[in-house]
Amino acid sequence: MSTPSKHAFDRIPVILQFREPVEMVETYGFNGSQGYTVLEGQRLVPRDVPSKVVFLFMHPASTLQLLPMPVALAESGMHVLCAGSRYAKNDSALIMEKVAADLGAYMRYAREELGYEKVVLVGWSGGGALSLFYEAQAEAPSITHTPAGDPYDLTQAGLTPADGIIFIAAHLSRPETLTEWLDPSVRNELDPEDRDLELDIYAPDCPNRPPYAQDFVARFRAEQLARNRRISAWVLDTLDRLKRSSSGERERGFVVHRTMCDVRWLDPAVDPNGRKPNWCYLGDPRVVNSGPAGLARFSTLRSWLSQWSYDHSNIKGPVNAARIRRVPVLQIENEADDAVPATHNPLIHAALGTPDKEFVQIHGATHYYLGQPRELAQCMDTIIDWTRRKIAADFEAPAAAPR
């Protein structure tokens, strides 16, 4: 394993703007309210290092240009484009179908305006399922409406396939992961204090303690799925009532309480990997479970169906992985990931429809690689080798110039 060369690089703003018909404003401020969708991203470009390959990162709601991995790629001499969706840093009204269209705009920009010959989608964390969803729709577009029934035609969006996909430190999808983290003890969505003590694993007097019995884990999972479905049923009923109402109200926001509750966090024997117990990627899960930054904490009706509903979302990972046939996929699992459950990557790998798929596990690596230069270097070496073999035979990570 080599240590990545340290190239100086420039951060170059990327701003894309396009017209899109808007029936209802769902984002605050200029973006969308004036008939324009505005996207903001950032290129990380090594100085005096040309390249015909660009690594395109996109997450549905986060911005990625400050994370260790994109920075390490740029310092290794690779061109990086970190793409922000129209919902950057606020996913409360996020519609996944529109995020796929945003990603398509960056893909066209990279090829047509920036002149890159090869574009590799890098799906990190929640961007993994997005990359699979995008590529599935680019190869064989099928979606004409959102899960709420609103017209949004990806078959006419002109999505162009990537040249390869890197699926790294990524979970199955937002609806599948949220379902595994929903607190099943909540009995009343309007009153988070109304809880079933037998399922309230963070309560000091919960009768079920780790190590958990298999039948309890099975019940816990079943109740999590049931809660997701109850919320979805309420959302569909509310949307139906609003559509039939003459009040003019078309959308509604709501709070989803307690969304970071998983037996994995307390019992390392459940889906074991190298993560530490009593911890998750956001910190102490007991605190995060009811904190303001939890997954899906604030949502609209339409957004719930598109990005969080187990039965209605189009973003589910294995379904889209099976539809990918044309491009090579590199899958990198961080063995000590404190965000991605150990069961998720094998499910994606088994589902991938492309025969050109590779799986690499980096032992001891956590979700963000923070304080892990050795593991991050192994990741860089893996990407460079795969890119040379699968994307561009003459691809090299050049030696850094003296600084």
TIDRENMI-20780 format. One record per residue (C-alpha): residue in one letter; x, y, z. Coordinates in nm, 2 decimals, padded with zeros to 4 digits. Example, Ala and Ser with C-alpha at 12.3 -4.5 7.8 and 13.67 -1.06 7.14 Angstrom:
[node "a", [01.23, -00.45, 00.78]]
[node "s", [01.37, -00.11, 00.71]]
//
This chain:
[node "m", [00.00, 00.00, 00.00]]
[node "s", [00.13, 00.34, -00.10]]
[node "t", [00.07, 00.67, 00.07]]
[node "p", [-00.13, 00.91, -00.16]]
[node "s", [00.07, 01.19, -00.31]]
[node "k", [-00.02, 01.53, -00.17]]
[node "h", [-00.12, 01.76, -00.46]]
[node "a", [-00.22, 02.12, -00.41]]
[node "f", [-00.57, 02.17, -00.55]]
[node "d", [-00.81, 02.45, -00.62]]
[node "r", [-01.17, 02.47, -00.51]]
[node "i", [-01.38, 02.60, -00.80]]
[node "p", [-01.75, 02.69, -00.75]]
[node "v", [-02.00, 02.53, -00.98]]
[node "i", [-02.34, 02.69, -01.02]]
[node "l", [-02.60, 02.54, -01.25]]
[node "q", [-02.94, 02.69, -01.33]]
[node "f", [-03.23, 02.56, -01.53]]
[node "r", [-03.60, 02.62, -01.58]]
[node "e", [-03.84, 02.37, -01.45]]
[node "p", [-04.22, 02.41, -01.42]]
[node "v", [-04.32, 02.44, -01.06]]
[node "e", [-04.67, 02.38, -00.93]]
[node "m", [-04.59, 02.42, -00.57]]
[node "v", [-04.29, 02.58, -00.41]]
[node "e", [-04.11, 02.33, -00.18]]
[node "t", [-03.78, 02.49, -00.10]]
[node "y", [-03.73, 02.82, 00.08]]
[node "g", [-03.59, 03.13, -00.10]]
[node "f", [-03.50, 03.19, -00.46]]
[node "n", [-03.44, 02.83, -00.56]]
[node "g", [-03.76, 02.70, -00.72]]
[node "s", [-03.98, 02.99, -00.63]]
[node "q", [-03.91, 03.19, -00.95]]
[node "g", [-03.93, 02.90, -01.20]]
[node "y", [-03.56, 02.82, -01.18]]
[node "t", [-03.38, 02.54, -01.01]]
[node "v", [-03.04, 02.65, -00.89]]
[node "l", [-02.77, 02.39, -00.80]]
[node "e", [-02.44, 02.47, -00.62]]
[node "g", [-02.14, 02.24, -00.62]]
[node "q", [-01.76, 02.25, -00.61]]
[node "r", [-01.48, 02.12, -00.82]]
[node "l", [-01.16, 02.00, -00.65]]
[node "v", [-00.90, 02.04, -00.93]]
[node "p", [-00.53, 01.95, -00.87]]
[node "r", [-00.30, 02.22, -01.00]]
[node "d", [-00.13, 02.15, -01.33]]
[node "v", [-00.27, 01.80, -01.35]]
[node "p", [-00.50, 01.75, -01.65]]
[node "s", [-00.74, 01.46, -01.65]]
[node "k", [-01.00, 01.31, -01.88]]
[node "v", [-01.17, 01.13, -01.58]]
[node "v", [-01.37, 01.31, -01.31]]
[node "f", [-01.51, 01.15, -00.99]]
[node "l", [-01.87, 01.29, -00.93]]
[node "f", [-01.99, 01.28, -00.58]]
[node "m", [-02.35, 01.35, -00.49]]
[node "h", [-02.56, 01.29, -00.17]]
[node "p", [-02.93, 01.36, -00.17]]
[node "a", [-02.91, 01.63, 00.10]]
[node "s", [-02.55, 01.67, 00.22]]
[node "t", [-02.26, 01.86, 00.07]]
[node "l", [-01.95, 01.65, 00.04]]
[node "q", [-01.66, 01.88, -00.06]]
[node "l", [-01.52, 01.90, 00.30]]
[node "l", [-01.52, 01.53, 00.37]]
[node "p", [-01.19, 01.33, 00.39]]
[node "m", [-01.25, 01.11, 00.09]]
[node "p", [-01.31, 01.38, -00.18]]
[node "v", [-01.02, 01.58, -00.05]]
[node "a", [-00.79, 01.27, -00.05]]
[node "l", [-00.88, 01.20, -00.41]]
[node "a", [-00.79, 01.56, -00.51]]
[node "e", [-00.47, 01.54, -00.31]]
[node "s", [-00.39, 01.22, -00.50]]
[node "g", [-00.41, 01.40, -00.83]]
[node "m", [-00.77, 01.32, -00.93]]
[node "h", [-01.03, 01.56, -01.05]]
[node "v", [-01.34, 01.57, -00.82]]
[node "l", [-01.69, 01.73, -00.87]]
[node "c", [-01.89, 01.75, -00.55]]
[node "a", [-02.25, 01.81, -00.65]]
[node "g", [-02.52, 01.96, -00.42]]
[node "s", [-02.88, 01.89, -00.49]]
[node "r", [-03.16, 02.15, -00.48]]
[node "y", [-03.22, 02.03, -00.12]]
[node "a", [-02.86, 02.07, 00.01]]
[node "k", [-02.86, 02.07, 00.39]]
[node "n", [-03.24, 02.05, 00.42]]
[node "d", [-03.41, 01.73, 00.33]]
[node "s", [-03.75, 01.80, 00.48]]
[node "a", [-03.92, 01.84, 00.14]]
[node "l", [-03.68, 01.63, -00.06]]
[node "i", [-03.81, 01.44, -00.36]]
[node "m", [-03.57, 01.17, -00.48]]
[node "e", [-03.69, 01.18, -00.84]]
[node "k", [-03.60, 01.55, -00.86]]
[node "v", [-03.26, 01.48, -00.70]]
[node "a", [-03.20, 01.23, -00.99]]
[node "a", [-03.27, 01.50, -01.23]]
[node "d", [-03.02, 01.73, -01.05]]
[node "l", [-02.76, 01.46, -01.08]]
[node "g", [-02.83, 01.44, -01.45]]
[node "a", [-02.76, 01.81, -01.48]]
[node "y", [-02.42, 01.77, -01.33]]
[node "m", [-02.35, 01.47, -01.55]]
[node "r", [-02.42, 01.67, -01.86]]
[node "y", [-02.22, 01.96, -01.73]]
[node "a", [-01.92, 01.74, -01.66]]
[node "r", [-01.92, 01.60, -02.01]]
[node "e", [-02.05, 01.88, -02.23]]
[node "e", [-01.91, 02.19, -02.05]]
[node "l", [-01.60, 02.06, -01.87]]
[node "g", [-01.51, 01.82, -02.14]]
[node "y", [-01.44, 01.51, -01.93]]
[node "e", [-01.44, 01.19, -02.13]]
[node "k", [-01.52, 00.96, -01.84]]
[node "v", [-01.75, 01.03, -01.54]]
[node "v", [-01.74, 00.80, -01.24]]
[node "l", [-02.02, 00.83, -00.99]]
[node "v", [-01.90, 00.79, -00.64]]
[node "g", [-02.19, 00.70, -00.41]]
[node "w", [-02.08, 00.76, -00.05]]
[node "s", [-02.32, 00.69, 00.24]]
[node "g", [-02.67, 00.80, 00.13]]
[node "g", [-02.52, 00.88, -00.21]]
[node "g", [-02.48, 00.51, -00.28]]
[node "a", [-02.84, 00.44, -00.32]]
[node "l", [-02.88, 00.76, -00.52]]
[node "s", [-02.60, 00.65, -00.76]]
[node "l", [-02.78, 00.31, -00.81]]
[node "f", [-03.11, 00.49, -00.86]]
[node "y", [-02.97, 00.73, -01.11]]
[node "e", [-02.79, 00.47, -01.32]]
[node "a", [-03.09, 00.24, -01.32]]
[node "q", [-03.30, 00.53, -01.46]]
[node "a", [-03.03, 00.64, -01.70]]
[node "e", [-02.99, 00.29, -01.85]]
[node "a", [-03.37, 00.21, -01.87]]
[node "p", [-03.58, 00.50, -01.76]]
[node "s", [-03.92, 00.41, -01.63]]
[node "i", [-04.05, 00.67, -01.37]]
[node "t", [-04.30, 00.92, -01.48]]
[node "h", [-04.46, 01.01, -01.14]]
[node "t", [-04.34, 01.05, -00.79]]
[node "p", [-04.48, 00.81, -00.53]]
[node "a", [-04.73, 01.07, -00.43]]
[node "g", [-04.87, 01.06, -00.79]]
[node "d", [-04.73, 01.40, -00.90]]
[node "p", [-04.60, 01.40, -01.26]]
[node "y", [-04.22, 01.40, -01.28]]
[node "d", [-04.10, 01.23, -01.60]]
[node "l", [-03.75, 01.08, -01.57]]
[node "t", [-03.81, 00.91, -01.91]]
[node "q", [-03.78, 01.25, -02.07]]
[node "a", [-03.51, 01.39, -01.85]]
[node "g", [-03.22, 01.29, -02.07]]
[node "l", [-03.02, 01.11, -01.80]]
[node "t", [-02.70, 00.98, -01.94]]
[node "p", [-02.53, 00.67, -01.79]]
[node "a", [-02.21, 00.70, -01.59]]
[node "d", [-01.89, 00.52, -01.71]]
[node "g", [-01.86, 00.35, -01.37]]
[node "i", [-01.99, 00.35, -01.01]]
[node "i", [-01.80, 00.34, -00.68]]
[node "f", [-02.03, 00.24, -00.40]]
[node "i", [-01.85, 00.32, -00.08]]
[node "a", [-01.94, 00.33, 00.29]]
[node "a", [-02.30, 00.32, 00.16]]
[node "h", [-02.62, 00.17, 00.31]]
[node "l", [-02.91, 00.01, 00.13]]
[node "s", [-03.12, 00.33, 00.10]]
[node "r", [-03.29, 00.59, 00.31]]
[node "p", [-03.62, 00.41, 00.35]]
[node "e", [-03.46, 00.08, 00.43]]
[node "t", [-03.21, 00.22, 00.67]]
[node "l", [-03.46, 00.45, 00.85]]
[node "t", [-03.69, 00.15, 00.90]]
[node "e", [-03.41, -00.03, 01.08]]
[node "w", [-03.35, 00.28, 01.30]]
[node "l", [-03.71, 00.37, 01.38]]
[node "d", [-03.80, 00.35, 01.75]]
[node "p", [-04.07, 00.07, 01.75]]
[node "s", [-04.17, 00.16, 02.11]]
[node "v", [-04.35, 00.47, 01.99]]
[node "r", [-04.73, 00.40, 02.00]]
[node "n", [-04.86, 00.75, 01.93]]
[node "e", [-04.69, 00.96, 01.66]]
[node "l", [-04.84, 01.28, 01.83]]
[node "d", [-04.71, 01.18, 02.17]]
[node "p", [-04.35, 01.04, 02.18]]
[node "e", [-04.38, 00.98, 02.55]]
[node "d", [-04.64, 00.71, 02.48]]
[node "r", [-04.42, 00.41, 02.44]]
[node "d", [-04.42, 00.03, 02.48]]
[node "l", [-04.17, -00.04, 02.76]]
[node "e", [-04.09, -00.39, 02.62]]
[node "l", [-03.96, -00.23, 02.30]]
[node "d", [-03.80, 00.09, 02.46]]
[node "i", [-03.45, -00.04, 02.46]]
[node "y", [-03.30, 00.29, 02.59]]
[node "a", [-03.53, 00.29, 02.89]]
[node "p", [-03.34, 00.19, 03.21]]
[node "d", [-03.63, -00.04, 03.31]]
[node "c", [-03.68, -00.21, 02.97]]
[node "p", [-03.71, -00.58, 03.05]]
[node "n", [-03.52, -00.68, 02.73]]
[node "r", [-03.15, -00.62, 02.77]]
[node "p", [-02.84, -00.71, 02.56]]
[node "p", [-02.74, -00.96, 02.45]]
[node "y", [-03.08, -00.98, 02.28]]
[node "a", [-03.27, -01.30, 02.21]]
[node "q", [-03.33, -01.38, 01.85]]
[node "d", [-03.71, -01.37, 01.89]]
[node "f", [-03.69, -01.03, 02.05]]
[node "v", [-03.48, -00.90, 01.76]]
[node "a", [-03.73, -01.04, 01.51]]
[node "r", [-04.02, -00.87, 01.70]]
[node "f", [-03.83, -00.55, 01.72]]
[node "r", [-03.77, -00.55, 01.34]]
[node "a", [-04.13, -00.63, 01.27]]
[node "e", [-04.26, -00.35, 01.48]]
[node "q", [-04.02, -00.10, 01.31]]
[node "l", [-04.16, -00.20, 00.97]]
[node "a", [-04.51, -00.17, 01.11]]
[node "r", [-04.44, 00.18, 01.23]]
[node "n", [-04.30, 00.29, 00.89]]
[node "r", [-04.62, 00.15, 00.73]]
[node "r", [-04.85, 00.33, 00.98]]
[node "i", [-04.69, 00.66, 00.90]]
[node "s", [-04.71, 00.59, 00.53]]
[node "a", [-05.08, 00.50, 00.56]]
[node "w", [-05.15, 00.83, 00.74]]
[node "v", [-04.95, 01.02, 00.48]]
[node "l", [-05.15, 00.87, 00.19]]
[node "d", [-05.48, 00.93, 00.37]]
[node "t", [-05.39, 01.29, 00.45]]
[node "l", [-05.28, 01.36, 00.09]]
[node "d", [-05.60, 01.21, -00.04]]
[node "r", [-05.80, 01.44, 00.19]]
[node "l", [-05.61, 01.75, 00.09]]
[node "k", [-05.66, 01.67, -00.28]]
[node "r", [-06.03, 01.65, -00.23]]
[node "s", [-06.05, 01.96, -00.02]]
[node "s", [-06.14, 02.30, -00.16]]
[node "s", [-05.92, 02.48, 00.10]]
[node "g", [-05.62, 02.52, -00.14]]
[node "e", [-05.39, 02.33, 00.10]]
[node "r", [-05.18, 02.08, -00.09]]
[node "e", [-04.90, 01.98, 00.14]]
[node "r", [-04.83, 01.95, 00.51]]
[node "g", [-04.52, 01.92, 00.72]]
[node "f", [-04.49, 01.69, 01.02]]
[node "v", [-04.24, 01.56, 01.28]]
[node "v", [-04.12, 01.20, 01.31]]
[node "h", [-04.01, 01.13, 01.66]]
[node "r", [-03.73, 00.90, 01.78]]
[node "t", [-03.55, 00.78, 01.47]]
[node "m", [-03.22, 00.64, 01.59]]
[node "c", [-03.31, 00.32, 01.77]]
[node "d", [-03.14, 00.00, 01.67]]
[node "v", [-03.05, -00.31, 01.87]]
[node "r", [-02.72, -00.31, 01.68]]
[node "w", [-02.60, 00.00, 01.87]]
[node "l", [-02.63, -00.17, 02.21]]
[node "d", [-02.56, -00.53, 02.12]]
[node "p", [-02.24, -00.58, 01.91]]
[node "a", [-02.34, -00.94, 01.83]]
[node "v", [-02.63, -00.81, 01.62]]
[node "d", [-02.48, -00.78, 01.26]]
[node "p", [-02.13, -00.76, 01.40]]
[node "n", [-01.85, -00.56, 01.24]]
[node "g", [-01.56, -00.35, 01.39]]
[node "r", [-01.78, -00.07, 01.52]]
[node "k", [-01.77, 00.02, 01.89]]
[node "p", [-02.08, -00.05, 02.11]]
[node "n", [-02.31, 00.22, 02.24]]
[node "w", [-02.22, 00.45, 01.96]]
[node "c", [-02.34, 00.55, 01.61]]
[node "y", [-02.21, 00.78, 01.34]]
[node "l", [-02.40, 01.08, 01.50]]
[node "g", [-02.28, 01.01, 01.85]]
[node "d", [-02.46, 00.85, 02.15]]
[node "p", [-02.77, 00.69, 01.99]]
[node "r", [-02.97, 00.75, 02.31]]
[node "v", [-02.93, 01.12, 02.26]]
[node "v", [-02.96, 01.12, 01.88]]
[node "n", [-03.28, 00.92, 01.89]]
[node "s", [-03.48, 01.23, 02.00]]
[node "g", [-03.24, 01.50, 01.89]]
[node "p", [-03.32, 01.76, 01.62]]
[node "a", [-03.07, 01.62, 01.37]]
[node "g", [-03.22, 01.27, 01.35]]
[node "l", [-03.30, 01.11, 01.02]]
[node "a", [-03.65, 01.21, 00.88]]
[node "r", [-03.71, 01.43, 01.19]]
[node "f", [-03.89, 01.69, 00.98]]
[node "s", [-04.08, 01.58, 00.67]]
[node "t", [-04.35, 01.67, 00.42]]
[node "l", [-04.61, 01.43, 00.31]]
[node "r", [-04.47, 01.39, -00.04]]
[node "s", [-04.11, 01.38, 00.08]]
[node "w", [-04.20, 01.09, 00.32]]
[node "l", [-04.33, 00.88, 00.04]]
[node "s", [-04.03, 00.96, -00.19]]
[node "q", [-03.74, 00.92, 00.05]]
[node "w", [-03.85, 00.74, 00.37]]
[node "s", [-04.15, 00.51, 00.29]]
[node "y", [-04.04, 00.15, 00.29]]
[node "d", [-04.32, 00.04, 00.05]]
[node "h", [-04.34, 00.35, -00.18]]
[node "s", [-04.00, 00.50, -00.23]]
[node "n", [-03.82, 00.44, -00.56]]
[node "i", [-03.48, 00.47, -00.41]]
[node "k", [-03.44, 00.12, -00.25]]
[node "g", [-03.09, -00.01, -00.32]]
[node "p", [-03.13, -00.38, -00.42]]
[node "v", [-03.41, -00.30, -00.66]]
[node "n", [-03.21, -00.05, -00.85]]
[node "a", [-02.88, -00.25, -00.83]]
[node "a", [-03.05, -00.53, -01.01]]
[node "r", [-03.14, -00.30, -01.30]]
[node "i", [-02.78, -00.19, -01.36]]
[node "r", [-02.63, -00.39, -01.65]]
[node "r", [-02.39, -00.17, -01.85]]
[node "v", [-02.12, -00.03, -01.62]]
[node "p", [-01.85, -00.16, -01.39]]
[node "v", [-01.92, -00.12, -01.01]]
[node "l", [-01.65, -00.11, -00.74]]
[node "q", [-01.80, -00.17, -00.39]]
[node "i", [-01.59, -00.07, -00.09]]
[node "e", [-01.71, -00.17, 00.25]]
[node "n", [-01.56, 00.00, 00.56]]
[node "e", [-01.54, -00.29, 00.81]]
[node "a", [-01.58, -00.07, 01.12]]
[node "d", [-01.85, 00.15, 00.97]]
[node "d", [-02.06, 00.30, 01.25]]
[node "a", [-02.34, 00.41, 01.01]]
[node "v", [-02.37, 00.13, 00.76]]
[node "p", [-02.50, -00.20, 00.89]]
[node "a", [-02.28, -00.50, 00.81]]
[node "t", [-02.57, -00.68, 00.63]]
[node "h", [-02.62, -00.40, 00.37]]
[node "n", [-02.32, -00.44, 00.14]]
[node "p", [-02.36, -00.81, 00.08]]
[node "l", [-02.72, -00.75, -00.02]]
[node "i", [-02.62, -00.49, -00.27]]
[node "h", [-02.34, -00.70, -00.42]]
[node "a", [-02.57, -01.00, -00.46]]
[node "a", [-02.84, -00.78, -00.63]]
[node "l", [-02.61, -00.60, -00.88]]
[node "g", [-02.71, -00.69, -01.23]]
[node "t", [-02.38, -00.60, -01.39]]
[node "p", [-02.14, -00.89, -01.42]]
[node "d", [-01.85, -00.65, -01.38]]
[node "k", [-01.86, -00.59, -01.01]]
[node "e", [-01.58, -00.60, -00.75]]
[node "f", [-01.60, -00.60, -00.37]]
[node "v", [-01.33, -00.47, -00.14]]
[node "q", [-01.34, -00.45, 00.24]]
[node "i", [-01.11, -00.21, 00.43]]
[node "h", [-01.05, -00.36, 00.78]]
[node "g", [-01.09, -00.11, 01.07]]
[node "a", [-01.22, 00.17, 00.85]]
[node "t", [-01.50, 00.39, 01.00]]
[node "h", [-01.76, 00.58, 00.81]]
[node "y", [-01.57, 00.91, 00.77]]
[node "y", [-01.20, 00.78, 00.79]]
[node "l", [-01.14, 01.05, 01.05]]
[node "g", [-00.80, 00.99, 01.21]]
[node "q", [-00.74, 00.69, 00.98]]
[node "p", [-00.47, 00.79, 00.72]]
[node "r", [-00.37, 00.42, 00.66]]
[node "e", [-00.72, 00.31, 00.59]]
[node "l", [-00.78, 00.62, 00.37]]
[node "a", [-00.46, 00.54, 00.17]]
[node "q", [-00.58, 00.19, 00.11]]
[node "c", [-00.91, 00.33, -00.02]]
[node "m", [-00.72, 00.56, -00.26]]
[node "d", [-00.50, 00.28, -00.39]]
[node "t", [-00.81, 00.06, -00.45]]
[node "i", [-00.98, 00.34, -00.65]]
[node "i", [-00.67, 00.42, -00.85]]
[node "d", [-00.62, 00.05, -00.94]]
[node "w", [-00.98, 00.00, -01.04]]
[node "t", [-01.00, 00.32, -01.24]]
[node "r", [-00.69, 00.22, -01.44]]
[node "r", [-00.83, -00.13, -01.51]]
[node "k", [-01.20, -00.04, -01.57]]
[node "i", [-01.23, 00.32, -01.68]]
[node "a", [-00.92, 00.45, -01.85]]
[node "a", [-00.62, 00.22, -01.92]]
[node "d", [-00.38, 00.52, -01.93]]
[node "f", [-00.52, 00.66, -01.60]]
[node "e", [-00.25, 00.74, -01.35]]
[node "a", [-00.24, 00.92, -01.02]]
[node "p", [00.06, 01.15, -01.09]]
[node "a", [00.34, 01.22, -00.85]]
[node "a", [00.29, 01.55, -00.66]]
[node "a", [00.50, 01.85, -00.77]]
[node "p", [00.73, 02.00, -00.50]]
[node "r", [00.54, 02.23, -00.27]]
//
